[in-house]
Amino acid sequence: MIDDVIRDTLRSHLGTLRHTPNGWHSRNCPLCIHRGHSPDKRGRFGIKFPPEGGVKAHCFNCDFLASWQPGWDLPKPFKQLMEVVGVSTIDIERISFGVYKENNSIVDRESGGLVIKKPVTDKWEKVEFPEGTY
């Protein structure tokens, strides 16, 4: 599932996280300097991986806020977070395409194979080409 891919990618790129009793993981904010603030040295960035799926991130210094849930497209702030923590652009695009495929039921969850639910040519009309056309 794409949810696991997103969570694992963020965990591997965020480095060491301190666990808080309310389920958040905290560290110094990687986005503060990109948003015009001084570097965070007090661990005011929090990220949460809710059991029902998705990811939530918030910084109390620069007021950065990003979240994603299964069924949503990847929002721009979430992509920015992934970019700043070091996820390559190509990996972000692959994840975004994986989210698109899962949201549109293009991938079968059990087999992982490609499944197209509706005919691709519904909206096109058959047109006869002139004779001699290649």
C-alpha positions, 0 to 999 in steps of 0.5 A: 500500500502507498500509505506504508511507502510514504510512512517508511520514506519519511521515517528513513529521511527524518532521522532520529525522532523523539517519541511523545506520550500523545503519539507525536514524534518531534525533532528540530524543524527542517523547514524553518530556514526555508520559510524565513525563520531562524533554525529551530533548536528546540524541537518544535517540529512534530510528525504523527503517523495515525493508526488509521493511516496518513501522516500529519506534520506541524511546526510550532515555530514557522507554523508549517502544516502538512497532512495526507490521508489515504484517498487524498492526492499529495498536497503541495506542502506535503511534497515540500516537506518530503523534498526538504528532508531529502527525498529525491524529486523522482521518488516524490513523483513516483509516490505521487503517481502511486497515490494517483493509481491507488485513488483511482483503483488502477492497481489491484490491492491483492495482486498488485497488478494493473486493473482498469475499471472502465473502458478507456475509449468511452469518450472517443468516437470511432473515426474513419481515416481517408484512404491512403492514410498511414 
